[in-house]
Amino acid sequence: MKNILIISILATVTASAPAATPSSQLVYDPTDYGAKADGKTLCTAAIQKAIDECSAQGGGTVRLSGGQFLSGTVFMKSKVTLEIAEGSTLLGSKDLKDYPVTRPAYRSYTDNYTERSVIYGEELTDIAIKGKGVFDGQGASFEVTRSFKLRPYGIRLVRCTNVTVEDLKLRNSAMWMQHYLACDGVTIRNVTVLSHCNANNDGLDIDSCRKVLVEGCVIDSGDDAICLKSTSPRACQDVTIRNCTVASQGNAIKCGTESVGGFKNVTISHCTVKAPSSEGRFRVRNIGLAGVALEIVDGGTMDQVNVSDIEIEGTMVPIFIRLGDRGRPYKQDTPRPGVGVLRNVTISGIRASSTNAMGCAVAGLKGHPIESLTLRDIRIKFPGNGLATDSLRSFGEKAGAYPECKMFARRLPAYGFYFWHVQGLSISDMALTTAAADARPAVGLEDASNVSMDGKAIADGGDLPPGVARVQGKQADPEEAPNPPPPGRAARQPEGSTQNQISYQSLTGLSAHPESMKIQGLINDGAIRGRPVFPSSSESTCSERCLLS
């Protein structure tokens, strides 16, 4: 019989509290099964034996402590907690042969992305991965290739119930760091992620899951930091993201791009977005794309999404919203999805600065508008330097293009927000300013109906408040134009024209916004509104502090 430690804990249990972690207190040590914590000996079999025996005995904890454990794929079991103790590290193997091909029974578009992971679980209940230690996927060891399946994920859990991932430091995945697919009852709490070592380094992907809480996390990733997806017909639903600090060379907080099942009842609040770190960089980009990106392009419905109290800096644009028609089926031999629905989105309490003169696009499609959008209490400072000629739309719908904040043009027809194909738009208490003069309006409206600003309805064709202008296009759809520029590469409009020049330094008529406004950095102020920060320099490595640089 292996050495098993039994811990007695006095706990108070209420009938209403769900069991989010295994209840048994049996602790299993993989070194009793042959593991060596030297960082060199492959410990996959020993760790798996500990997990299997733990599960067979009714559940408990498998604890890695006292060194570095090298491993290929380990398969989680129900009612098992995998703990990486403080001062210990789980190292992903550098050899692809140590990751057996594993295809879940549940079909999704991610079948095209992956079939290998360091930690894997499917159809499990009451599982946890936690501890004060480090998981390091050693992802830089894998060749950067578009053959996604040759790079293992960090953590992948499919169709699991009551999942907790807590307190860990996750580092250096070869591809996505975490992927939770079609799971129910997921809690991701106080996890830090630093992953810039390879392509497609998403920090956290919540995919077709329900009843999810993400809180207190610090994520700094090469690709999208916190990303909600719907790569299957199952909606991503009842998701709360709060008190997180995120940075990304991609999008900081995103719904999309895959949207087959849609997104419903999503709340994102009290988060801080910063520029990505420079350490371990795979791509050379010192800013992110969008602070918050909301996208429906593969069918599906986005409904009841609330974004509030977000501080954003270090991104091209603070906000990007897109209803498009890429129409990608989630698996072969299924019909192409039609145009989806994007409605009932509320964004409030935004304090942001933009690094790019592009402006924020909020774009639906002709005949398929974004519906019922509310923006209130918005303060954003933009760089400026836009030209009068930029105020005319020079691009087409790009219905099937990959959705990205830079997909339309280097400079949109408005320096602040460009609303295109929107029905039911409410704006209140918004202040948009520029650091330099800009000849574009603060807000541009094109095919926008049922618009109100500070409670006053804007009649179709009626007078507009100062700083707001109706946008006219001067180019047909891309299909009708010869050789249109690729997304994000639209040519700058010719200079020299002053026709219809509109020069507004701020969107007046709404709330005043002092030019001296500055988004305060976490490094000076510590946690803002309870948001987490990395430990102080005396407690952390450079890798852990880099988000604050």
C-alpha positions as CSV (number, residue, x, y, z in Angstrom):
1,M,0.0,0.0,0.0
2,K,1.4,3.4,-0.9
3,N,1.9,6.1,1.7
4,I,-1.3,8.1,1.9
5,L,-1.8,11.2,4.1
6,I,-5.2,11.7,5.6
7,I,-6.0,15.3,6.6
8,S,-8.8,16.1,8.9
9,I,-10.6,19.4,8.2
10,L,-13.5,20.9,10.0
11,A,-15.8,22.6,7.5
12,T,-19.2,24.1,7.4
13,V,-21.3,23.1,4.5
14,T,-24.5,24.8,3.5
15,A,-27.2,23.1,1.4
16,S,-27.1,25.8,-1.2
17,A,-23.4,25.6,-1.9
18,P,-22.5,23.3,-4.9
19,A,-19.5,21.0,-4.6
20,A,-17.0,22.7,-6.8
21,T,-14.0,20.5,-5.7
22,P,-13.6,16.9,-4.7
23,S,-14.6,16.3,-1.1
24,S,-12.2,13.5,-0.1
25,Q,-9.1,14.6,1.7
26,L,-6.8,11.7,0.7
27,V,-3.5,13.0,-0.7
28,Y,-1.4,11.0,-3.1
29,D,2.3,11.7,-3.8
30,P,3.5,10.7,-7.3
31,T,7.0,10.1,-6.0
32,D,5.5,7.1,-4.2
33,Y,4.7,5.8,-7.7
34,G,8.2,6.3,-9.1
35,A,8.2,10.0,-10.1
36,K,11.5,12.0,-9.7
37,A,11.2,15.7,-9.2
38,D,14.5,16.5,-11.0
39,G,13.0,18.1,-14.1
40,K,14.7,15.5,-16.3
41,T,13.0,12.2,-15.7
42,L,9.7,11.7,-17.5
43,C,7.1,11.3,-14.8
44,T,3.9,10.8,-16.9
45,A,3.3,7.2,-15.9
46,A,3.9,7.9,-12.2
47,I,1.6,10.9,-12.1
48,Q,-1.1,9.0,-14.0
49,K,-0.9,6.0,-11.5
50,A,-1.4,8.4,-8.6
51,I,-4.4,10.0,-10.4
52,D,-5.9,6.6,-11.2
53,E,-5.5,5.2,-7.6
54,C,-6.9,8.4,-6.2
55,S,-10.0,8.1,-8.4
56,A,-10.4,4.4,-7.6
57,Q,-10.4,5.2,-3.9
58,G,-13.2,7.7,-4.3
59,G,-11.2,10.8,-5.0
60,G,-8.8,13.2,-3.3
61,T,-5.7,15.1,-4.1
62,V,-2.6,14.3,-6.2
63,R,0.1,16.7,-5.0
64,L,3.2,17.6,-6.8
65,S,5.7,19.0,-4.4
66,G,9.4,19.3,-3.8
67,G,10.8,20.0,-7.3
68,Q,10.2,19.9,-11.0
69,F,8.1,17.1,-12.6
70,L,8.5,16.5,-16.3
71,S,5.4,15.0,-18.0
72,G,3.5,14.3,-21.2
73,T,-0.3,14.0,-21.2
74,V,-1.9,13.3,-17.9
75,F,-5.6,12.4,-17.9
76,M,-7.7,13.8,-15.1
77,K,-10.4,11.6,-13.3
78,S,-13.6,12.6,-11.5
79,K,-13.3,13.8,-7.9
80,V,-9.6,14.3,-8.3
81,T,-7.7,17.5,-7.5
82,L,-4.3,17.9,-9.1
83,E,-2.3,20.2,-6.9
84,I,1.0,21.8,-7.8
85,A,2.4,22.9,-4.5
86,E,4.3,26.2,-3.9
87,G,7.9,25.9,-5.0
88,S,7.1,23.1,-7.4
89,T,6.7,23.0,-11.2
90,L,4.9,20.7,-13.7
91,L,6.9,20.9,-16.9
92,G,5.4,19.9,-20.2
93,S,7.6,17.5,-22.2
94,K,9.5,18.9,-25.2
95,D,8.8,15.7,-27.2
96,L,5.6,15.5,-29.2
97,K,5.6,11.7,-28.8
98,D,4.8,12.1,-25.1
99,Y,1.4,13.6,-26.1
100,P,-1.0,10.8,-27.5
101,V,-3.6,11.8,-30.0
102,T,-6.8,12.4,-28.0
103,R,-10.1,13.3,-29.9
104,P,-13.1,14.0,-27.8
105,A,-16.5,12.5,-28.6
106,Y,-18.0,16.0,-28.5
107,R,-17.6,17.6,-31.9
108,S,-16.6,21.3,-32.4
109,Y,-14.6,23.4,-34.7
110,T,-11.6,23.0,-32.4
111,D,-11.3,19.5,-33.9
112,N,-9.3,21.4,-36.5
113,Y,-7.0,23.0,-33.9
114,T,-5.9,20.3,-31.5
115,E,-5.7,16.7,-30.5
116,R,-2.9,16.9,-27.8
117,S,-2.7,18.5,-24.4
118,V,-0.5,18.4,-21.3
119,I,-3.5,18.1,-18.9
120,Y,-6.7,16.5,-20.4
121,G,-10.1,15.5,-19.1
122,E,-13.4,14.5,-20.7
123,E,-16.9,13.8,-19.2
124,L,-15.7,14.3,-15.7
125,T,-17.3,15.7,-12.5
126,D,-15.9,17.5,-9.5
127,I,-12.3,18.1,-10.6
128,A,-9.8,20.8,-9.7
129,I,-6.3,21.9,-10.8
130,K,-4.8,24.2,-8.2
131,G,-1.9,25.2,-6.0
132,K,0.7,28.0,-5.6
133,G,3.1,26.3,-7.9
134,V,3.9,26.7,-11.6
135,F,2.7,24.9,-14.8
136,D,5.2,25.5,-17.6
137,G,4.3,24.0,-21.0
138,Q,7.8,24.7,-22.4
139,G,6.0,25.7,-25.6
140,A,9.0,27.4,-27.2
141,S,10.4,23.9,-27.8
142,F,7.8,23.3,-30.5
143,E,8.1,24.5,-34.1
144,V,6.1,27.5,-35.0
145,T,3.8,26.0,-37.7
146,R,0.3,26.4,-39.1
147,S,-0.2,22.7,-38.4
148,F,-1.9,23.5,-35.1
149,K,-2.1,19.9,-34.1
150,L,1.7,19.6,-33.8
151,R,1.6,22.0,-30.8
152,P,-0.1,20.7,-27.6
153,Y,-2.5,22.8,-25.5
154,G,-1.8,23.4,-21.8
155,I,-5.1,22.4,-20.1
156,R,-8.0,21.0,-22.0
157,L,-11.3,19.9,-20.4
158,V,-14.3,18.8,-22.4
159,R,-17.9,18.3,-21.2
160,C,-16.9,18.4,-17.5
161,T,-19.0,19.5,-14.6
162,N,-17.9,21.4,-11.5
163,V,-14.4,22.5,-12.5
164,T,-12.1,24.7,-10.4
165,V,-8.8,26.0,-11.5
166,E,-7.2,28.2,-8.9
167,D,-4.1,30.1,-7.7
168,L,-1.7,28.6,-10.3
169,K,0.9,30.3,-12.4
170,L,0.6,29.1,-16.0
171,R,3.5,29.7,-18.3
172,N,4.6,29.1,-21.9
173,S,2.0,27.0,-23.8
174,A,2.8,25.7,-27.3
175,M,-0.7,26.9,-28.3
176,W,-3.8,27.8,-26.2
177,M,-3.0,27.7,-22.5
178,Q,-6.5,26.8,-21.3
179,H,-9.5,25.4,-23.2
180,Y,-12.8,24.6,-21.5
181,L,-15.2,23.1,-24.0
182,A,-18.9,22.5,-23.3
183,C,-18.4,22.4,-19.5
184,D,-20.9,23.4,-16.8
185,G,-20.0,25.1,-13.5
186,V,-16.5,26.4,-14.2
187,T,-14.5,28.6,-11.8
188,I,-11.2,30.1,-12.8
189,R,-9.9,32.1,-9.8
190,N,-6.6,33.9,-9.0
191,V,-4.7,32.3,-11.9
192,T,-1.8,34.1,-13.6
193,V,-0.9,33.4,-17.2
194,L,2.3,34.5,-19.0
195,S,2.6,33.0,-22.5
196,H,4.3,34.7,-25.4
197,C,6.5,31.8,-26.5
198,N,4.7,30.5,-29.6
199,A,1.9,31.3,-32.0
200,N,-1.8,31.2,-31.0
201,N,-0.9,31.7,-27.3
202,D,-4.4,32.4,-26.1
203,G,-4.5,32.8,-22.3
204,L,-8.0,31.5,-21.5
205,D,-10.6,30.1,-23.9
206,I,-14.2,29.5,-22.5
207,D,-16.0,27.6,-25.3
208,S,-19.6,26.7,-25.3
209,C,-19.7,26.6,-21.5
210,R,-22.4,27.5,-19.0
211,K,-22.3,28.9,-15.5
212,V,-18.7,30.2,-15.6
213,L,-16.9,32.5,-13.2
214,V,-13.5,34.1,-14.0
215,E,-12.2,36.3,-11.3
216,G,-9.0,37.7,-9.9
217,C,-6.9,36.5,-12.8
218,V,-3.9,38.2,-14.4
219,I,-3.3,37.2,-18.0
220,D,-0.6,38.4,-20.3
221,S,-0.6,36.5,-23.6
222,G,0.6,36.6,-27.2
223,D,-2.9,36.0,-28.6
224,D,-6.3,36.8,-27.1
225,A,-6.1,36.9,-23.3
226,I,-9.7,36.1,-22.2
227,C,-11.7,34.7,-25.1
228,L,-15.3,33.4,-25.1
229,K,-16.0,31.1,-28.0
230,S,-18.8,29.0,-29.4
231,T,-17.2,26.5,-31.7
232,S,-20.2,24.2,-31.4
233,P,-24.0,24.7,-31.5
234,R,-24.0,25.0,-27.7
235,A,-24.2,28.6,-26.5
236,C,-21.6,30.2,-24.2
237,Q,-24.0,31.2,-21.5
238,D,-24.2,32.7,-18.0
239,V,-20.6,33.8,-17.8
240,T,-19.2,36.3,-15.4
241,I,-15.7,37.9,-15.8
242,R,-14.6,40.3,-13.0
243,N,-11.7,41.9,-11.3
244,C,-9.1,40.7,-13.8
245,T,-6.0,42.4,-15.3
246,V,-5.3,41.4,-18.9
247,A,-2.8,42.2,-21.6
248,S,-2.5,40.7,-25.1
249,Q,-0.9,41.2,-28.5
250,G,-4.3,40.2,-29.8
251,N,-7.6,41.2,-28.1
252,A,-7.7,41.6,-24.3
253,I,-11.3,40.4,-23.7
254,K,-13.2,39.0,-26.6
255,C,-16.4,37.1,-27.7
256,G,-15.6,35.3,-31.0
257,T,-14.5,34.7,-33.6
258,E,-16.3,31.4,-33.6
259,S,-19.9,32.0,-32.8
260,V,-22.1,29.1,-34.0
261,G,-23.9,28.6,-30.7
262,G,-23.8,32.3,-29.7
263,F,-23.3,34.1,-26.4
264,K,-26.0,34.8,-23.8
265,N,-26.0,36.5,-20.4
266,V,-22.4,37.6,-20.3
267,T,-21.2,40.1,-17.6
268,I,-17.7,41.6,-17.8
269,S,-16.8,44.1,-15.1
270,H,-14.1,45.8,-13.1
271,C,-11.2,44.8,-15.3
272,T,-8.0,46.5,-16.4
273,V,-6.5,46.2,-19.8
274,K,-2.8,47.0,-20.3
275,A,-0.2,46.7,-23.0
276,P,1.4,43.3,-23.4
277,S,4.8,42.5,-21.9
278,S,8.0,42.4,-23.9
279,E,9.3,39.2,-22.2
280,G,9.3,36.0,-24.1
281,R,7.8,37.7,-27.1
282,F,6.9,35.6,-30.1
283,R,5.6,38.5,-32.2
284,V,7.0,42.0,-32.2
285,R,4.0,44.1,-31.2
286,N,4.0,46.3,-28.1
287,I,0.3,47.0,-28.2
288,G,-2.8,45.0,-28.3
289,L,-5.7,45.1,-30.9
290,A,-9.0,45.8,-29.1
291,G,-9.5,46.1,-25.4
292,V,-13.0,44.6,-25.7
293,A,-14.1,42.9,-28.9
294,L,-17.6,41.5,-29.4
295,E,-18.1,39.5,-32.6
296,I,-20.8,37.4,-34.3
297,V,-19.6,36.1,-37.7
298,D,-20.5,32.4,-37.9
299,G,-24.2,32.6,-37.1
300,G,-25.5,32.4,-33.6
301,T,-27.0,35.0,-31.3
302,M,-25.3,37.4,-29.0
303,D,-27.8,38.6,-26.4
304,Q,-27.6,40.4,-23.0
305,V,-23.9,41.2,-22.8
306,N,-23.0,43.8,-20.2
307,V,-19.5,45.4,-20.1
308,S,-18.9,47.8,-17.2
309,D,-16.1,49.6,-15.3
310,I,-13.2,48.7,-17.6
311,E,-9.9,50.7,-17.7
312,I,-8.1,50.3,-21.0
313,E,-4.7,51.4,-22.3
314,G,-2.1,49.9,-24.6
315,T,-4.5,48.8,-27.4
316,M,-5.1,50.1,-30.9
317,V,-8.7,50.7,-30.0
318,P,-10.7,50.3,-26.8
319,I,-13.9,48.8,-28.3
320,F,-14.7,46.8,-31.5
321,I,-18.1,45.3,-32.3
322,R,-18.9,43.3,-35.4
323,L,-21.8,41.4,-36.9
324,G,-20.4,39.7,-40.0
325,D,-21.0,36.7,-42.3
326,R,-18.0,34.5,-42.4
327,G,-20.5,31.6,-42.1
328,R,-18.1,28.9,-41.1
329,P,-19.7,25.5,-40.2
330,Y,-18.5,24.0,-37.0
331,K,-17.9,20.6,-38.7
332,Q,-17.8,19.1,-42.1
333,D,-21.1,18.1,-43.9
334,T,-23.1,20.7,-41.9
335,P,-24.9,23.6,-43.5
336,R,-23.3,27.0,-43.7
337,P,-24.8,29.1,-40.9
338,G,-26.7,32.2,-41.9
339,V,-26.1,35.7,-40.6
340,G,-26.4,35.8,-36.8
341,V,-27.9,38.3,-34.4
342,L,-26.1,40.8,-32.2
343,R,-28.4,42.6,-29.8
344,N,-28.9,44.0,-26.3
345,V,-25.4,45.0,-25.5
346,T,-24.6,47.6,-22.8
347,I,-21.2,49.1,-22.4
348,S,-20.6,51.6,-19.5
349,G,-18.0,53.0,-17.2
350,I,-15.2,52.9,-19.8
351,R,-12.0,54.9,-19.1
352,A,-9.6,54.5,-21.9
353,S,-6.9,55.9,-24.1
354,S,-6.3,54.7,-27.7
355,T,-2.8,54.3,-29.3
356,N,-4.1,54.4,-32.8
357,A,-5.9,57.1,-34.9
358,M,-8.2,54.4,-36.4
359,G,-11.3,54.9,-34.2
360,C,-13.7,52.3,-32.9
361,A,-15.9,50.4,-35.5
362,V,-19.3,49.2,-34.5
363,A,-20.5,47.6,-37.7
364,G,-23.3,45.3,-38.7
365,L,-24.4,44.4,-42.3
366,K,-26.9,45.8,-44.6
367,G,-30.2,44.2,-43.7
368,H,-28.7,42.8,-40.6
369,P,-28.1,45.6,-38.1
370,I,-26.7,45.5,-34.6
371,E,-29.7,45.9,-32.4
372,S,-30.3,47.7,-29.1
373,L,-26.8,49.0,-28.2
374,T,-26.3,51.2,-25.2
375,L,-23.2,53.3,-24.5
376,R,-23.0,55.4,-21.3
377,D,-20.4,57.0,-19.1
378,I,-17.6,56.7,-21.7
379,R,-14.3,58.6,-21.5
380,I,-11.8,57.9,-24.2
381,K,-8.8,59.9,-25.5
382,F,-7.7,59.3,-29.1
383,P,-4.4,60.4,-30.8
384,G,-6.1,62.6,-33.5
385,N,-4.4,63.7,-36.8
386,G,-7.3,62.5,-39.0
387,L,-7.9,64.2,-42.3
388,A,-11.1,65.6,-43.8
389,T,-10.9,63.1,-46.6
390,D,-11.0,60.3,-44.0
391,S,-14.6,61.3,-43.1
392,L,-15.8,59.6,-46.3
393,R,-16.1,55.9,-46.2
394,S,-13.7,54.3,-48.6
395,F,-14.3,50.6,-48.0
396,G,-17.1,48.1,-48.5
397,E,-19.0,45.7,-46.2
398,K,-16.3,43.0,-46.1
399,A,-19.1,40.7,-44.9
400,G,-17.0,37.5,-45.0
401,A,-13.7,38.9,-43.8
402,Y,-12.0,37.8,-40.5
403,P,-13.3,40.2,-37.9
404,E,-10.6,42.5,-36.4
405,C,-10.6,46.1,-35.3
406,K,-8.2,47.0,-38.2
407,M,-10.3,45.2,-40.9
408,F,-11.8,48.3,-42.6
409,A,-9.2,51.1,-42.8
410,R,-6.3,52.9,-41.2
411,R,-8.6,55.7,-40.2
412,L,-12.4,55.3,-40.0
413,P,-14.8,58.1,-40.9
414,A,-14.9,59.2,-37.2
415,Y,-12.1,59.5,-34.8
416,G,-14.2,58.1,-31.9
417,F,-17.0,55.8,-32.9
418,Y,-18.2,54.9,-36.4
419,F,-21.7,53.2,-36.2
420,W,-22.6,51.4,-39.4
421,H,-25.8,49.4,-39.7
422,V,-27.1,49.9,-36.2
423,Q,-30.7,49.9,-35.1
424,G,-31.5,51.2,-31.7
425,L,-28.5,53.1,-30.4
426,S,-28.5,55.0,-27.1
427,I,-25.5,57.2,-26.1
428,S,-25.3,59.2,-22.9
429,D,-22.6,60.8,-20.8
430,M,-19.9,60.2,-23.4
431,A,-16.7,62.3,-23.7
432,L,-14.3,61.7,-26.6
433,T,-11.2,63.8,-27.0
434,T,-8.1,63.9,-29.1
435,A,-4.4,64.7,-28.3
436,A,-4.0,66.5,-31.6
437,A,-6.4,68.1,-34.0
438,D,-8.6,65.8,-36.0
439,A,-10.7,66.8,-39.0
440,R,-13.1,63.9,-38.6
441,P,-16.3,64.0,-36.4
442,A,-16.2,62.4,-33.0
443,V,-19.1,60.1,-34.0
444,G,-20.1,58.9,-37.4
445,L,-23.5,57.5,-38.3
446,E,-24.2,55.5,-41.4
447,D,-27.4,53.4,-41.8
448,A,-28.1,54.1,-38.1
449,S,-31.7,54.3,-37.0
450,N,-33.6,54.9,-33.7
451,V,-30.7,56.8,-32.3
452,S,-30.8,58.8,-29.1
453,M,-28.1,61.0,-27.4
454,D,-28.5,62.0,-23.8
455,G,-32.1,61.1,-23.9
456,K,-32.9,63.1,-27.1
457,A,-34.1,61.2,-30.1
458,I,-32.2,61.9,-33.4
459,A,-34.7,61.9,-36.2
460,D,-33.6,60.3,-39.5
461,G,-32.3,63.1,-41.6
462,G,-32.7,65.6,-38.8
463,D,-30.2,67.9,-37.1
464,L,-27.3,66.3,-35.3
465,P,-25.5,67.5,-32.2
466,P,-22.0,69.0,-32.6
467,G,-19.3,66.4,-33.1
468,V,-21.7,64.0,-34.8
469,A,-22.0,63.6,-38.6
470,R,-23.7,61.3,-41.1
471,V,-21.1,59.3,-43.1
472,Q,-21.3,58.8,-46.8
473,G,-19.6,56.1,-48.7
474,K,-17.6,56.6,-52.0
475,Q,-16.9,53.0,-52.9
476,A,-19.0,50.0,-53.7
477,D,-18.8,46.7,-51.9
478,P,-15.4,44.9,-52.2
479,E,-16.9,42.4,-54.6
480,E,-17.6,45.3,-57.0
481,A,-14.2,47.1,-56.5
482,P,-11.1,45.9,-58.3
483,N,-8.4,44.4,-56.0
484,P,-9.6,45.8,-52.7
485,P,-6.9,46.1,-50.0
486,P,-6.7,43.2,-47.5
487,P,-8.2,43.7,-44.0
488,G,-6.2,46.1,-42.0
489,R,-4.3,47.4,-45.1
490,A,-6.6,49.9,-46.5
491,A,-4.7,52.7,-48.2
492,R,-4.7,56.2,-46.7
493,Q,-6.9,58.6,-48.3
494,P,-5.3,61.4,-50.4
495,E,-4.4,64.5,-48.6
496,G,-5.1,68.1,-49.6
497,S,-8.9,68.1,-49.7
498,T,-10.7,70.4,-47.3
499,Q,-14.2,69.7,-48.6
500,N,-16.8,69.0,-45.9
501,Q,-14.0,69.4,-43.3
502,I,-15.3,68.9,-39.7
503,S,-12.9,69.8,-37.0
504,Y,-14.0,68.8,-33.5
505,Q,-11.6,68.4,-30.6
506,S,-14.2,66.8,-28.4
507,L,-17.8,65.6,-28.6
508,T,-19.5,68.6,-27.1
509,G,-23.0,68.6,-26.0
510,L,-22.3,65.6,-23.9
511,S,-20.4,65.5,-20.6
512,A,-17.2,67.5,-20.4
513,H,-14.0,65.6,-20.4
514,P,-10.8,67.2,-19.0
515,E,-7.8,67.0,-21.3
516,S,-5.7,66.2,-18.3
517,M,-7.5,62.9,-17.8
518,K,-4.9,60.1,-17.5
519,I,-5.5,56.4,-16.9
520,Q,-3.6,55.5,-13.8
521,G,-1.2,52.5,-14.1
522,L,-1.4,49.6,-11.7
523,I,2.3,49.9,-10.9
524,N,1.7,53.2,-9.1
525,D,-1.7,52.7,-7.6
526,G,-1.7,49.0,-6.7
527,A,-4.9,47.1,-7.2
528,I,-7.7,49.3,-8.5
529,R,-11.2,48.5,-7.3
530,G,-9.9,45.2,-5.9
531,R,-8.2,44.1,-9.1
532,P,-5.2,41.8,-8.7
533,V,-1.6,42.7,-9.5
534,F,1.5,40.6,-9.7
535,P,3.5,40.4,-6.4
536,S,6.0,43.0,-5.5
537,S,9.6,42.9,-6.8
538,S,10.8,41.2,-3.6
539,E,8.4,38.3,-4.1
540,S,8.4,37.8,-7.9
541,T,10.5,37.1,-10.9
542,C,10.8,39.5,-13.8
543,S,8.3,37.3,-15.7
544,E,5.7,37.9,-13.1
545,R,6.3,41.6,-12.9
546,C,6.4,42.3,-16.6
547,L,2.7,43.1,-16.9
548,L,3.4,46.2,-14.9
549,S,6.2,47.5,-17.0
